[in-house]
Amino acid sequence: MLKRLFDIIFSITGLIFLFPLFLILSISILMDSKGGVFFFQMRVGKNNRDFRLIKFRTMFSNSERKGLLTVGNTDSRITKAGKWLRKYKVDEFPQLLNILKGEMSFVGPRPEVRKYVDLYNYGQMKILSVRPGLTDYASLEYINENEILERYDKPEKVYIEKIMPEKLALNIKYIDEKGFFTDLKIMLITIKTIFIG
């Protein structure tokens, strides 16, 4: 209950405070390439229910048809504005709306697309017992996931067989330790990692 109250208060505060930045980013995205300002994608949330995740668009329109994974910062599908948005994770800001709606939380396992959730084993399904979030242990450990995948000839195979199981183990670690102070710690580390390194 306390966590949900925190999510509501700070998502509203964030949306109000960041509104001028949203306008500037929206204009930049529209001037940079054809397409809309936002990117919508179906993800799997709490209780195995699908919801529509929202981000600022960082790729050219219809790029999803060429694959769900982004491989490296030099992926030809990423726009010029998108490279900057991704570097500082600013493309994730619109998910404050998902948080306000109760589909996500500030801290929790990153929501996955159905294609990969269908590969979870029984134990890994535990991840769907909580709301997905903007950040958690796995997000921090694999903050440079795109660069890691870029090193391989078959990035999706590496993601499914190596990276995804390790991320899921960290997701479960978060669920086992979850609490107010754990969330606060993860949020502070996330801010530090993105803006300080």
C-alpha positions in Angstrom: 0.0 0.0 0.0 2.8 2.4 0.9 4.7 1.5 -2.3 1.6 2.2 -4.4 1.1 5.6 -2.6 4.7 6.5 -3.3 4.3 5.5 -7.0 1.2 7.7 -7.3 2.6 10.8 -5.6 6.0 10.7 -7.4 4.6 9.8 -10.8 2.3 12.8 -10.7 5.1 15.0 -9.4 7.4 13.8 -12.1 4.9 14.3 -14.9 4.2 17.9 -13.7 7.9 18.8 -13.2 9.1 17.1 -16.4 6.3 18.5 -18.7 8.4 21.3 -20.2 11.2 18.8 -20.9 8.6 16.5 -22.5 7.6 19.3 -24.9 11.2 20.0 -25.9 11.9 16.3 -26.4 8.7 15.8 -28.4 9.7 18.6 -30.8 13.2 17.1 -31.1 11.9 13.7 -32.0 9.4 15.0 -34.6 12.1 17.2 -36.2 14.6 14.3 -36.3 12.6 11.7 -38.1 9.2 10.8 -39.4 6.8 9.1 -37.0 5.1 9.8 -33.8 6.6 11.1 -30.5 5.8 7.9 -28.6 6.6 4.2 -29.0 4.1 1.7 -27.7 4.8 -2.0 -27.1 2.9 -4.8 -25.4 4.7 -6.1 -22.4 3.8 -8.6 -19.7 3.0 -7.3 -16.3 1.8 -8.5 -12.9 -0.3 -11.6 -12.8 0.8 -12.4 -16.4 -1.4 -9.7 -17.9 -0.4 -7.7 -21.0 -0.2 -4.0 -20.9 0.9 -1.3 -23.3 4.3 0.2 -22.3 5.0 3.7 -23.5 8.4 5.3 -24.3 9.7 8.2 -26.3 10.4 6.9 -29.8 14.1 6.3 -30.4 13.9 4.3 -33.6 12.6 4.8 -37.1 9.0 3.8 -37.6 8.3 0.0 -38.0 11.8 -0.9 -36.8 10.3 -3.7 -34.6 9.8 -5.8 -37.8 13.6 -6.2 -37.9 13.8 -7.7 -34.4 12.8 -7.0 -30.8 16.3 -6.7 -29.4 18.4 -3.5 -29.9 22.0 -4.5 -30.6 24.6 -1.8 -29.7 24.3 2.0 -29.9 25.2 1.8 -33.6 22.0 -0.1 -34.5 21.0 1.5 -37.8 17.4 1.6 -36.6 18.2 4.2 -33.9 17.6 7.9 -34.8 20.1 10.6 -33.9 17.8 11.9 -31.2 17.2 8.4 -30.0 20.9 7.8 -29.3 20.9 10.7 -26.8 17.6 9.6 -25.3 18.8 6.1 -24.8 22.2 7.1 -23.4 20.6 8.9 -20.5 17.5 6.6 -20.3 15.3 9.6 -21.0 13.2 7.5 -23.4 11.8 5.7 -20.3 10.3 8.9 -18.7 6.8 8.4 -20.3 6.5 5.2 -18.3 5.5 7.5 -15.4 2.1 7.2 -17.0 2.3 3.4 -16.7 3.2 3.9 -13.1 0.3 6.3 -12.4 -2.1 3.8 -14.0 -0.8 1.0 -11.7 0.7 -1.1 -14.5 4.2 -0.5 -13.3 6.1 0.7 -10.3 9.3 2.8 -9.9 11.3 -0.3 -8.8 10.6 -3.8 -10.0 11.6 -6.3 -12.7 11.7 -4.8 -16.1 8.6 -5.9 -18.1 9.4 -8.3 -20.9 7.6 -9.0 -24.2 5.4 -12.0 -24.4 7.8 -13.8 -26.8 10.4 -14.2 -24.1 8.0 -14.6 -21.1 6.7 -17.7 -22.9 10.2 -19.2 -22.3 10.1 -18.8 -18.5 10.2 -22.0 -16.4 7.9 -22.5 -13.4 10.3 -20.9 -10.9 10.9 -17.8 -13.1 7.1 -17.1 -13.3 7.5 -15.8 -9.8 8.6 -12.6 -11.4 5.1 -11.9 -12.6 3.8 -11.9 -9.0 4.9 -8.2 -8.6 4.4 -5.1 -10.7 7.2 -4.5 -13.2 9.3 -1.4 -12.7 11.6 1.1 -14.3 14.7 -0.3 -12.6 15.9 -3.1 -10.4 19.1 -5.2 -9.8 19.0 -6.7 -13.3 18.6 -3.3 -15.0 21.7 -2.0 -13.1 23.7 -5.2 -13.8 22.9 -5.1 -17.5 22.7 -1.3 -18.1 25.0 -1.9 -21.1 23.1 -4.9 -22.4 23.0 -3.5 -26.0 26.8 -3.2 -26.1 27.1 -6.8 -24.8 24.8 -8.2 -27.5 26.7 -6.3 -30.2 29.8 -8.6 -29.6 27.9 -11.7 -30.8 26.9 -13.0 -34.2 23.7 -14.4 -32.8 22.6 -11.8 -30.2 19.1 -13.3 -29.6 20.5 -16.7 -28.9 22.9 -15.2 -26.3 20.1 -13.2 -24.8 17.8 -16.2 -24.4 20.5 -18.7 -23.2 22.7 -16.5 -21.1 21.6 -12.9 -20.3 17.9 -13.6 -19.7 18.4 -16.4 -17.1 20.9 -14.2 -15.3 18.5 -11.2 -15.3 15.6 -13.4 -14.1 17.8 -14.7 -11.2 18.4 -11.0 -10.2 14.7 -10.3 -10.6 13.9 -13.1 -8.1 16.6 -11.8 -5.8 14.8 -8.4 -5.8 11.5 -10.0 -5.0 13.0 -12.0 -2.1 14.5 -8.8 -0.7 11.8 -6.2 -1.7 11.0 -3.5 0.8 11.0 0.3 1.1 14.8 0.5 1.8 15.7 -1.9 -0.9 13.7 0.2 -3.4 15.2 3.4 -2.2 18.7 1.9 -2.5 18.1 0.7 -6.1 16.6 4.1 -7.1 19.7 6.0 -5.7 22.1 3.6 -7.4 20.2 4.0 -10.7 20.4 7.8 -10.6 24.1 7.7 -9.7 24.8 5.1 -12.5 23.0 7.1 -15.2 24.2 10.5 -14.4 27.6 9.9 -12.8 28.7 6.5 -14.1 
